[in-house]
């Protein structure tokens, strides 16, 4: 108890009792008064004073006072003192349950299990509180064993224990067992409902989660967060943002976790204005700009096209971990600012932060964008120094780098020699390089391999079609289309979106559904006149149908990104930056057109496609015409 005894020096004003040589014991507070003082302690200083008093008055063995001390030390964040009190107390199920709970809430799961086993070896039978605490620390297999114990001892039907069991099975991915336990609960609390919603949402069952959510009469911030994050994490960002706005109209106030989930949704859709509004909400509601919120803001700004705002948030943050640095590094890389990416990496390493696999994805992507082959190999081999095993994304960056440099055979052999399974995205990178360098022979060889390995997708088929069409090989295009049909593969339709006045407008090729279609197509005609006057020649070889030249030109003129740009031109003030998000890779013809439109209008146009960001300024693109 030496560490606690040192607290006697803090036994100062105001004293706990009136001291006097003759009346020392007559004024000693009653046990009830001491319990009250322990419970009301708001600081470690006060608690140490009371503890010191108990020792001096030989009350350190009182089980109830000790139990309250143990809990109070833990609640004030001083687990070491709590453990010290526990070790000098006659153990009971209550003291064990409390110390196990204290370790669990501090994420010390292994130590919590050691204490649980120690309790069992002392023949102390766990109670409902013990089970509800230790289950929070349990992986699925351990949870199953605890479930058997709880069932044997008659605690399985306890609401708190049952809720904890639902959580164990849901966290372990066994949503069927979690659902069975939940459905047979006699009493459902707000916590148990939220636990089931979280389980559904994290396992991708967002529709089932929403049914439970909508049926709740009372919803707290945890429940709202679970549902918003569920949508955000499973590719339904628009629904996450709609629900976030609904939450703002309710009486529940968003917290740090809410804004992180909402910002993630903004990043996926690329809605800058909505993200800026959330940033303003964070400031006005004094939500702390910690590393979680800050990193989410950096990611949102980067993916929404405002690298300047991302860097501003990064520079304002005091507490930056490697995840924060990664977010900024990847942000620079996806925008094509390769030198800044490498400079930031060097700064991070000088601070003593160890890079992760995400760091190297950003670095290798930057090398690929800048064509830095030698440097790319250096960084790829540097991963070994940090004991990072290359993942599919790292191999993809290297394939892109080699392909950009025209080293197609080397890239092909590199991918084939990988120690992990390849994926369609990686092969798509190589096929893109074949298209750029006009290597039909290698593209056919790759496609044959993909079909044999059942790795061919709509994206890889379309790339091969592009390669054939560019060479005027319509027999080849027809063969690919037949293969797609026989394999049941459909071409994913291109979709471009633009955010204007906090509203997202989406366009498909040839779309006529927009309320302002008449004005949009009038602007398209105006754009075509500008382009013709500046010597634009349509790249009809990218049209995958064997049409006449005029029909091909008409097809190109109504691509989704052009419709989005036309809407941006009629809906925003002159000089305003236009930001477009496209679900597929930008086609070569639209890329050329956007360069010219940026020059003619004097507008900066930022396009985020499936691969990267393109910054079009004064007739040039940040990608250097390689993407």
C-alpha positions as CSV (number, residue, x, y, z in Angstrom):
1,X,0.0,0.0,0.0
2,X,3.1,2.3,-0.2
3,X,1.8,4.0,-3.3
4,X,-1.4,4.9,-1.5
5,X,0.3,5.9,1.7
6,X,2.1,8.7,-0.1
7,X,-1.4,10.3,-0.4
8,X,-1.2,11.3,3.4
9,X,0.8,14.3,2.4
10,X,-2.3,15.6,0.5
11,X,-4.4,15.4,3.7
12,X,-4.8,19.1,3.9
13,X,-7.4,21.9,3.9
14,X,-10.2,21.3,4.4
15,X,-9.6,18.4,6.8
16,X,-12.2,15.6,6.9
17,X,-12.7,16.0,10.6
18,X,-11.7,18.3,13.5
19,X,-8.4,17.2,15.0
20,X,-7.7,17.4,18.6
21,X,-5.5,15.4,20.9
22,X,-8.3,14.7,23.3
23,X,-11.2,14.3,20.9
24,X,-9.6,12.6,18.0
25,X,-11.8,9.6,17.9
26,X,-15.0,11.2,19.2
27,X,-15.2,13.3,16.0
28,X,-14.5,10.4,13.6
29,X,-17.0,10.4,10.7
30,X,-19.4,7.4,10.7
31,X,-19.0,4.7,8.0
32,X,-22.1,6.0,6.3
33,X,-20.5,9.5,6.1
34,X,-17.3,8.1,4.7
35,X,-19.2,6.1,2.1
36,X,-20.9,9.3,1.1
37,X,-17.6,11.2,0.9
38,X,-16.0,8.5,-1.3
39,X,-19.0,8.5,-3.6
40,X,-19.0,12.3,-3.9
41,X,-15.2,12.6,-4.6
42,X,-14.6,14.5,-7.8
43,X,-10.8,14.4,-7.9
44,X,-8.0,12.0,-7.2
45,X,-6.7,14.4,-4.6
46,X,-9.9,14.1,-2.5
47,X,-9.9,10.4,-2.8
48,X,-6.3,10.0,-1.7
49,X,-7.1,12.2,1.3
50,X,-10.0,9.9,2.3
51,X,-8.0,6.8,1.7
52,X,-5.1,8.1,3.9
53,X,-7.6,8.8,6.6
54,X,-9.0,5.3,6.5
55,X,-5.5,3.9,6.8
56,X,-4.7,6.1,9.8
57,X,-8.0,5.1,11.5
58,X,-7.4,1.4,10.8
59,X,-10.4,1.2,8.5
60,X,-8.6,-0.1,5.5
61,X,-10.1,-3.6,6.0
62,X,-13.7,-2.4,5.9
63,X,-15.1,-4.4,2.9
64,X,-17.7,-1.8,1.9
65,X,-15.4,1.2,2.2
66,X,-12.7,-0.7,0.2
67,X,-15.2,-1.7,-2.4
68,X,-16.3,1.9,-2.9
69,X,-12.7,3.1,-3.0
70,X,-11.9,0.5,-5.6
71,X,-14.7,1.7,-7.8
72,X,-14.0,5.4,-7.3
73,X,-10.4,5.1,-8.2
74,X,-11.4,3.3,-11.4
75,X,-14.0,5.9,-12.3
76,X,-11.4,8.7,-11.9
77,X,-9.1,6.9,-14.3
78,X,-6.6,5.5,-11.7
79,X,-6.8,1.8,-12.3
80,X,-3.4,1.2,-10.6
81,X,-4.8,2.5,-7.3
82,X,-8.0,0.5,-7.8
83,X,-6.0,-2.7,-8.3
84,X,-3.9,-2.0,-5.2
85,X,-7.0,-1.7,-3.1
86,X,-8.4,-4.9,-4.6
87,X,-5.3,-6.8,-3.8
88,X,-5.6,-5.8,-0.1
89,X,-9.2,-6.7,0.1
90,X,-10.8,-10.0,1.0
91,X,-12.1,-11.0,-2.5
92,X,-15.9,-11.3,-3.2
93,X,-17.9,-11.6,-6.4
94,X,-18.6,-7.9,-6.1
95,X,-15.0,-6.8,-5.8
96,X,-14.0,-9.2,-8.6
97,X,-16.8,-8.0,-10.9
98,X,-15.9,-4.4,-10.3
99,X,-12.2,-4.9,-11.0
100,X,-13.0,-6.9,-14.1
101,X,-15.3,-4.2,-15.3
102,X,-12.6,-1.6,-14.7
103,X,-10.2,-3.4,-16.9
104,X,-12.7,-4.0,-19.7
105,X,-13.7,-0.3,-19.9
106,X,-9.9,0.5,-20.2
107,X,-9.6,-2.0,-23.1
108,X,-7.4,-4.3,-21.0
109,X,-9.2,-7.5,-22.1
110,X,-6.4,-10.0,-21.5
111,X,-5.9,-8.8,-17.9
112,X,-9.7,-8.9,-17.4
113,X,-9.8,-12.6,-18.5
114,X,-6.9,-13.4,-16.1
115,X,-8.9,-11.9,-13.2
116,X,-12.0,-13.9,-14.3
117,X,-10.1,-17.1,-14.3
118,X,-8.5,-16.2,-11.0
119,X,-11.9,-15.6,-9.5
120,X,-13.1,-19.1,-10.7
121,X,-10.0,-20.8,-9.2
122,X,-10.9,-19.2,-5.9
123,X,-14.3,-20.9,-6.2
124,X,-16.1,-17.5,-6.4
125,X,-19.2,-17.9,-8.5
126,X,-19.7,-15.1,-11.1
127,X,-23.0,-13.1,-11.1
128,X,-24.9,-11.3,-13.8
129,X,-22.7,-8.2,-13.6
130,X,-19.6,-10.3,-13.9
131,X,-20.9,-11.9,-17.1
132,X,-22.1,-8.7,-18.6
133,X,-18.7,-7.2,-18.0
134,X,-16.4,-10.0,-19.2
135,X,-18.5,-10.7,-22.3
136,X,-17.7,-7.2,-23.6
137,X,-14.0,-8.3,-23.7
138,X,-14.8,-11.7,-25.3
139,X,-14.0,-12.8,-28.9
140,X,-16.6,-15.2,-30.3
141,X,-15.1,-18.6,-29.1
142,X,-14.5,-17.4,-25.6
143,X,-18.0,-15.8,-25.6
144,X,-19.5,-19.2,-26.5
145,X,-17.8,-20.8,-23.4
146,X,-19.1,-17.9,-21.2
147,X,-22.5,-18.4,-22.7
148,X,-22.5,-22.0,-21.6
149,X,-21.5,-20.9,-18.1
150,X,-24.2,-18.2,-17.9
151,X,-26.8,-20.8,-19.0
152,X,-25.6,-23.3,-16.4
153,X,-25.7,-20.7,-13.6
154,X,-29.1,-19.4,-14.7
155,X,-28.0,-15.9,-15.9
156,X,-28.6,-16.2,-19.6
157,X,-32.1,-14.7,-19.4
158,X,-30.9,-11.6,-17.5
159,X,-31.4,-8.6,-19.7
160,X,-27.9,-7.3,-19.3
161,X,-26.3,-10.7,-19.8
162,X,-28.5,-11.4,-22.8
163,X,-27.6,-8.0,-24.4
164,X,-23.9,-8.7,-23.9
165,X,-24.3,-12.1,-25.5
166,X,-26.1,-10.5,-28.5
167,X,-23.1,-8.2,-28.8
168,X,-20.6,-11.1,-28.7
169,X,-22.2,-13.0,-31.4
170,X,-22.8,-9.9,-33.6
171,X,-19.2,-8.8,-33.2
172,X,-18.0,-12.3,-34.1
173,X,-20.1,-12.2,-37.3
174,X,-22.6,-14.8,-36.2
175,X,-25.6,-12.6,-36.8
176,X,-28.0,-15.6,-36.9
177,X,-27.2,-16.5,-33.3
178,X,-27.3,-12.9,-32.2
179,X,-30.7,-12.5,-33.8
180,X,-32.1,-15.7,-32.1
181,X,-30.9,-14.4,-28.7
182,X,-32.4,-11.0,-29.4
183,X,-35.8,-12.4,-30.7
184,X,-36.2,-14.5,-27.5
185,X,-35.6,-11.6,-25.1
186,X,-38.5,-11.2,-22.7
187,X,-37.6,-7.5,-22.1
188,X,-35.9,-5.2,-24.6
189,X,-34.2,-2.1,-23.3
190,X,-32.8,0.8,-25.3
191,X,-29.4,-0.7,-24.9
192,X,-30.4,-4.1,-26.2
193,X,-32.2,-2.6,-29.2
194,X,-29.1,-0.4,-30.0
195,X,-26.9,-3.5,-29.6
196,X,-28.9,-5.4,-32.2
197,X,-29.0,-2.5,-34.6
198,X,-25.2,-2.1,-34.3
199,X,-24.8,-5.8,-35.0
200,X,-27.0,-5.7,-38.0
201,X,-25.4,-2.6,-39.4
202,X,-21.8,-3.7,-38.9
203,X,-22.5,-7.0,-40.6
204,X,-24.1,-5.3,-43.6
205,X,-27.7,-6.0,-42.8
206,X,-28.7,-2.3,-42.9
207,X,-32.3,-2.9,-44.0
208,X,-33.0,-5.1,-40.9
209,X,-31.2,-2.5,-38.7
210,X,-33.4,0.2,-40.2
211,X,-36.6,-1.7,-39.4
212,X,-35.6,-1.9,-35.7
213,X,-34.4,1.7,-35.7
214,X,-37.7,3.0,-37.1
215,X,-39.7,1.0,-34.6
216,X,-38.0,2.5,-31.6
217,X,-40.0,5.1,-29.6
218,X,-36.8,6.5,-27.9
219,X,-33.5,6.9,-29.7
220,X,-30.2,8.0,-28.1
221,X,-27.1,9.3,-29.8
222,X,-25.5,5.8,-29.8
223,X,-28.5,4.4,-31.7
224,X,-28.4,7.2,-34.3
225,X,-24.6,6.7,-34.7
226,X,-25.0,3.0,-35.3
227,X,-27.5,3.5,-38.1
228,X,-25.7,6.4,-39.8
229,X,-22.4,4.6,-39.6
230,X,-24.0,1.4,-40.9
231,X,-25.1,3.2,-44.0
232,X,-21.8,4.9,-44.4
233,X,-19.7,1.8,-44.0
234,X,-21.8,-0.3,-46.5
235,X,-21.9,1.9,-49.6
236,X,-25.0,3.8,-48.9
237,X,-23.6,7.3,-48.1
238,X,-26.7,9.2,-49.4
239,X,-28.9,7.5,-46.9
240,X,-26.4,8.2,-44.2
241,X,-26.5,11.9,-44.9
242,X,-30.3,11.9,-45.1
243,X,-30.5,10.3,-41.7
244,X,-27.9,12.7,-40.3
245,X,-30.1,15.6,-41.4
246,X,-33.1,13.9,-39.7
247,X,-31.1,13.5,-36.5
248,X,-30.3,17.3,-36.5
249,X,-34.0,17.9,-36.5
250,X,-34.6,15.6,-33.6
251,X,-33.8,16.4,-30.0
252,X,-30.6,14.2,-30.0
253,X,-27.4,16.2,-30.4
254,X,-24.7,14.6,-32.6
255,X,-21.3,13.9,-31.1
256,X,-17.8,13.1,-32.3
257,X,-18.7,9.7,-33.7
258,X,-21.7,11.1,-35.5
259,X,-19.7,13.7,-37.4
260,X,-17.0,11.1,-38.3
261,X,-19.6,8.8,-39.9
262,X,-21.3,11.8,-41.7
263,X,-18.0,13.0,-43.0
264,X,-17.1,9.5,-44.2
265,X,-20.4,9.6,-46.2
266,X,-19.6,13.0,-47.6
267,X,-16.2,11.7,-48.7
268,X,-17.7,8.8,-50.6
269,X,-20.1,11.0,-52.5
270,X,-17.6,13.8,-52.9
271,X,-20.1,16.5,-51.7
272,X,-17.8,19.4,-50.6
273,X,-20.5,21.8,-49.5
274,X,-22.2,19.3,-47.2
275,X,-18.8,18.5,-45.8
276,X,-18.0,22.1,-45.2
277,X,-21.4,22.5,-43.4
278,X,-20.5,19.6,-41.1
279,X,-17.1,21.3,-40.4
280,X,-18.9,24.5,-39.5
281,X,-21.2,22.5,-37.2
282,X,-18.1,21.0,-35.5
283,X,-16.8,24.5,-34.8
284,X,-20.0,26.1,-33.6
285,X,-20.9,23.2,-31.3
286,X,-17.4,23.0,-29.8
287,X,-16.9,19.4,-30.9
288,X,-13.2,18.7,-30.2
289,X,-11.0,18.6,-33.3
290,X,-9.2,15.5,-32.1
291,X,-7.3,13.1,-34.3
292,X,-10.5,11.2,-35.2
293,X,-12.5,14.2,-36.3
294,X,-9.5,15.9,-37.9
295,X,-8.6,12.8,-39.9
296,X,-12.2,12.5,-41.1
297,X,-12.2,16.1,-42.2
298,X,-8.9,15.7,-44.1
299,X,-10.2,12.6,-45.8
300,X,-13.5,14.3,-46.7
301,X,-11.8,17.5,-48.1
302,X,-9.3,15.4,-50.1
303,X,-11.9,13.2,-51.6
304,X,-14.2,16.1,-52.3
305,X,-11.6,18.0,-54.3
306,X,-10.4,20.6,-51.9
307,X,-6.8,19.7,-51.0
308,X,-6.2,23.2,-49.7
309,X,-8.9,22.8,-47.0
310,X,-7.5,19.3,-46.2
311,X,-4.0,20.8,-45.6
312,X,-5.4,23.6,-43.5
313,X,-7.1,21.1,-41.2
314,X,-3.9,19.0,-41.1
315,X,-1.8,22.0,-40.1
316,X,-4.3,23.1,-37.4
317,X,-4.2,19.7,-35.7
318,X,-2.0,19.3,-32.6
319,X,-2.5,15.6,-32.0
320,X,-1.5,13.8,-35.2
321,X,-1.0,10.1,-35.4
322,X,0.1,7.9,-38.3
323,X,-3.5,7.6,-39.5
324,X,-3.7,11.4,-39.8
325,X,-0.4,11.6,-41.7
326,X,-1.6,8.7,-44.0
327,X,-4.8,10.6,-44.8
328,X,-2.9,13.7,-45.9
329,X,-0.3,11.6,-47.8
330,X,-2.9,9.6,-49.7
331,X,-4.8,12.9,-50.3
332,X,-1.8,14.4,-52.1
333,X,-1.2,11.2,-54.0
334,X,-4.7,10.9,-55.4
335,X,-4.6,14.5,-56.6
336,X,-1.3,13.8,-58.4
337,X,0.9,16.0,-56.2
338,X,3.7,13.5,-56.1
339,X,6.6,15.6,-54.8
340,X,4.4,16.9,-51.9
341,X,3.5,13.3,-51.1
342,X,7.1,12.2,-50.8
343,X,8.1,15.4,-48.9
344,X,5.3,14.7,-46.3
345,X,6.5,11.1,-46.0
346,X,10.0,12.3,-45.1
347,X,8.6,14.7,-42.6
348,X,6.6,12.0,-40.9
349,X,9.6,9.6,-40.7
350,X,11.7,12.4,-39.2
351,X,9.1,12.7,-36.4
352,X,9.7,9.0,-35.5
353,X,6.3,7.8,-36.8
354,X,6.5,4.3,-38.4
355,X,4.7,4.1,-41.8
356,X,2.0,1.5,-42.3
357,X,0.7,-0.3,-45.3
358,X,-1.6,2.6,-46.1
359,X,1.4,5.0,-46.1
360,X,3.1,3.0,-48.8
361,X,-0.1,2.8,-50.9
362,X,0.0,6.6,-51.0
363,X,3.8,6.7,-51.7
364,X,3.7,4.1,-54.5
365,X,0.6,5.8,-56.0
366,X,2.5,9.1,-56.0
367,X,5.5,7.4,-57.8
368,X,3.1,5.9,-60.4
369,X,1.5,9.3,-61.1
370,X,4.9,10.9,-61.6
371,X,6.5,8.0,-63.5
372,X,9.2,7.6,-60.8
373,X,10.2,4.0,-61.6
374,X,13.5,3.8,-59.7
375,X,12.1,5.5,-56.7
376,X,9.0,3.3,-56.8
377,X,11.2,0.2,-56.6
378,X,13.1,1.7,-53.7
379,X,10.0,2.4,-51.7
380,X,8.5,-1.0,-52.6
381,X,11.6,-2.7,-51.1
382,X,11.7,-0.3,-48.2
383,X,8.5,-1.9,-47.0
384,X,10.5,-4.9,-45.9
385,X,12.5,-2.8,-43.5
386,X,9.2,-1.9,-41.7
387,X,8.1,-5.6,-41.8
388,X,5.1,-4.7,-44.0
389,X,4.1,-7.4,-46.4
390,X,2.9,-6.1,-49.8
391,X,-0.9,-6.2,-50.4
392,X,-2.8,-6.2,-53.6
393,X,-2.9,-2.4,-53.6
394,X,0.9,-2.2,-53.4
395,X,1.2,-4.6,-56.4
396,X,-1.4,-2.5,-58.2
397,X,0.6,0.7,-57.8
398,X,3.7,-1.0,-59.1
399,X,1.9,-2.4,-62.1
400,X,0.5,1.1,-62.8
401,X,4.0,2.5,-62.5
402,X,5.6,0.0,-64.8
403,X,2.7,0.3,-67.3
404,X,3.0,4.0,-67.4
405,X,6.7,3.7,-68.2
406,X,5.9,1.4,-71.1
407,X,7.5,-1.6,-69.3
408,X,4.4,-3.8,-70.1
409,X,6.1,-7.2,-70.2
410,X,7.9,-6.5,-67.0
411,X,4.6,-5.4,-65.4
412,X,2.9,-8.6,-66.7
413,X,5.6,-10.9,-65.3
414,X,5.6,-8.9,-62.0
415,X,1.9,-9.5,-61.5
416,X,2.1,-13.2,-62.5
417,X,4.9,-13.7,-59.9
418,X,2.9,-12.2,-57.0
419,X,2.8,-14.3,-53.8
420,X,-0.9,-13.3,-53.3
421,X,-4.0,-13.7,-55.5
422,X,-4.5,-11.0,-58.1
423,X,-7.9,-9.2,-58.6
424,X,-9.7,-7.7,-61.6
425,X,-8.7,-4.1,-60.6
426,X,-5.0,-5.0,-60.9
427,X,-5.5,-6.6,-64.3
428,X,-7.5,-3.6,-65.3
429,X,-4.5,-1.4,-64.6
430,X,-2.4,-3.5,-66.9
431,X,-5.0,-3.5,-69.6
432,X,-5.2,0.3,-69.4
433,X,-1.5,0.4,-70.0
434,X,-1.9,-1.8,-73.0
435,X,-4.5,0.6,-74.4
436,X,-2.2,3.6,-73.9
437,X,0.7,1.9,-75.6
438,X,-1.4,0.1,-78.2
439,X,-0.2,-3.4,-77.3
440,X,-3.1,-5.6,-78.5
441,X,-1.1,-8.8,-78.4
442,X,-0.4,-8.6,-74.6
443,X,-4.0,-7.4,-73.9
444,X,-5.4,-10.5,-75.6
445,X,-3.0,-12.7,-73.7
446,X,-4.1,-11.1,-70.4
447,X,-7.7,-11.4,-71.2
448,X,-7.4,-15.0,-72.1
449,X,-5.8,-15.6,-68.7
450,X,-8.5,-13.6,-66.9
451,X,-11.3,-15.6,-68.5
452,X,-9.6,-18.9,-67.6
453,X,-9.2,-17.8,-64.0
454,X,-12.8,-16.4,-63.8
455,X,-11.4,-13.0,-63.0
456,X,-12.9,-11.1,-66.0
457,X,-15.3,-8.3,-65.1
458,X,-17.3,-5.7,-67.1
459,X,-14.4,-3.3,-66.5
460,X,-11.8,-5.6,-68.0
461,X,-14.0,-6.6,-71.0
462,X,-14.7,-2.9,-71.7
463,X,-11.0,-2.1,-71.6
464,X,-10.3,-4.8,-74.2
465,X,-13.1,-3.5,-76.3
466,X,-11.5,0.0,-76.1
467,X,-8.2,-1.5,-77.3
468,X,-9.9,-3.2,-80.3
469,X,-12.0,-0.2,-81.1
470,X,-9.0,2.1,-81.0
471,X,-7.3,-0.2,-83.6
472,X,-10.5,-0.3,-85.7
473,X,-10.8,-4.0,-85.0
474,X,-14.6,-4.3,-84.9
475,X,-14.5,-8.1,-85.2
476,X,-12.6,-8.0,-81.9
477,X,-15.1,-5.7,-80.4
478,X,-18.0,-8.0,-81.5
479,X,-16.1,-11.0,-80.0
480,X,-15.8,-9.2,-76.6
481,X,-19.4,-8.2,-76.6
482,X,-20.4,-11.8,-77.3
483,X,-18.2,-13.0,-74.5
484,X,-19.8,-10.5,-72.1
485,X,-23.3,-11.7,-73.1
486,X,-22.4,-15.4,-72.8
487,X,-20.8,-14.8,-69.4
488,X,-23.8,-12.7,-68.1
489,X,-21.6,-9.6,-67.6
490,X,-23.3,-6.2,-68.1
491,X,-21.4,-3.0,-68.7
492,X,-21.7,-0.8,-65.7
493,X,-23.4,2.5,-66.8
494,X,-21.4,5.7,-66.4
495,X,-22.8,8.2,-63.9
496,X,-21.5,11.7,-63.2
497,X,-22.7,13.9,-60.3
498,X,-22.2,17.5,-59.3
499,X,-23.1,19.3,-56.1
500,X,-24.8,22.7,-56.4
501,X,-26.3,24.6,-53.5
502,X,-25.9,21.5,-51.2
503,X,-27.9,19.3,-53.6
504,X,-26.4,16.5,-55.7
505,X,-27.4,16.2,-59.3
506,X,-26.7,12.9,-61.1
507,X,-26.5,12.3,-64.8
508,X,-26.4,9.2,-67.1
509,X,-25.3,9.3,-70.7
510,X,-28.0,11.0,-72.8
511,X,-30.0,11.8,-69.7
512,X,-33.2,13.8,-70.3
513,X,-34.7,13.5,-66.8
514,X,-33.3,16.6,-65.1
515,X,-35.8,19.4,-64.6
516,X,-33.4,21.7,-66.5
517,X,-32.7,19.4,-69.4
518,X,-33.6,22.1,-71.9
519,X,-31.1,24.6,-70.5
520,X,-28.4,21.8,-70.2
521,X,-28.7,20.7,-73.8
522,X,-28.7,24.4,-75.0
523,X,-25.4,24.7,-73.1
524,X,-24.1,21.5,-74.7
525,X,-24.8,23.0,-78.1
526,X,-22.9,26.1,-77.1
527,X,-20.0,24.0,-75.8
528,X,-19.8,22.1,-79.1
529,X,-19.5,25.4,-80.9
530,X,-16.6,26.5,-78.6
531,X,-14.9,23.1,-79.1
532,X,-15.2,23.3,-82.9
533,X,-13.8,26.8,-83.0
534,X,-10.7,25.5,-81.0
535,X,-10.0,22.7,-83.4
536,X,-11.5,19.8,-81.4
537,X,-11.6,16.5,-83.2
538,X,-13.9,13.9,-81.5
539,X,-12.1,10.6,-80.6
540,X,-14.7,8.4,-82.1
541,X,-12.5,5.3,-81.7
542,X,-13.5,5.1,-78.1
543,X,-17.2,4.4,-79.1
544,X,-17.7,0.7,-78.6
545,X,-20.4,0.4,-81.3
546,X,-19.9,0.0,-85.0
547,X,-21.8,3.1,-85.9
548,X,-21.4,5.8,-88.5
549,X,-19.0,8.7,-87.8
550,X,-21.9,11.2,-87.1
551,X,-23.7,8.8,-84.8
552,X,-20.4,8.2,-82.9
553,X,-19.9,12.0,-82.4
554,X,-23.5,12.3,-81.2
555,X,-22.9,9.5,-78.7
556,X,-19.8,11.2,-77.3
557,X,-21.5,14.6,-77.0
558,X,-24.0,13.4,-74.4
559,X,-21.6,11.5,-72.1
560,X,-22.5,11.9,-68.4
561,X,-19.5,14.1,-67.5
562,X,-20.3,16.5,-70.3
563,X,-23.9,16.8,-69.0
564,X,-22.6,17.5,-65.5
565,X,-20.2,20.1,-66.7
566,X,-23.0,21.8,-68.8
567,X,-25.2,21.9,-65.7
568,X,-22.3,23.3,-63.6
569,X,-21.7,26.1,-66.2
570,X,-25.4,27.2,-66.2
571,X,-25.8,26.9,-62.4
572,X,-22.7,28.5,-60.9
573,X,-21.1,32.0,-61.1
574,X,-18.4,32.6,-63.8
575,X,-15.0,31.7,-62.4
576,X,-16.4,29.2,-59.9
577,X,-14.6,25.8,-59.7
578,X,-16.7,23.0,-61.1
579,X,-16.3,19.6,-59.2
580,X,-17.5,16.4,-60.9
581,X,-17.6,12.9,-59.5
582,X,-17.7,10.0,-62.0
583,X,-18.2,6.3,-61.0
584,X,-16.0,5.0,-63.9
585,X,-12.8,6.0,-65.5
586,X,-13.1,9.2,-67.5
587,X,-13.1,8.4,-71.3
588,X,-10.2,9.8,-73.4
589,X,-12.5,12.0,-75.5
590,X,-14.2,13.6,-72.4
591,X,-10.8,14.1,-70.9
592,X,-9.7,16.1,-74.0
593,X,-13.0,18.0,-74.0
594,X,-12.7,19.0,-70.3
595,X,-9.2,20.3,-70.9
596,X,-10.5,22.6,-73.7
597,X,-13.5,23.7,-71.7
598,X,-11.3,24.7,-68.8
599,X,-9.2,26.8,-71.2
600,X,-12.2,28.4,-73.0
601,X,-14.2,29.3,-69.9
602,X,-11.2,30.1,-67.6
603,X,-12.8,27.7,-65.0
604,X,-10.9,25.2,-63.0
605,X,-12.7,21.8,-63.3
606,X,-11.9,19.0,-60.9
607,X,-13.1,15.5,-61.8
608,X,-12.8,12.5,-59.4
609,X,-13.1,9.3,-61.4
610,X,-12.6,5.7,-60.3
611,X,-8.8,6.0,-60.4
612,X,-7.8,9.4,-59.2
613,X,-8.5,13.2,-59.3
614,X,-8.0,15.3,-62.4
615,X,-7.4,19.0,-62.0
616,X,-8.1,20.7,-65.4
617,X,-6.7,24.2,-65.5
618,X,-6.1,26.4,-68.6
619,X,-6.2,23.5,-71.0
620,X,-4.0,21.1,-69.0
621,X,-4.6,18.2,-66.6
622,X,-2.7,17.3,-63.5
623,X,-2.6,13.7,-64.6
624,X,-0.3,14.5,-67.5
625,X,-2.7,12.6,-69.7
626,X,-2.0,9.3,-68.0
627,X,-4.7,7.8,-65.9
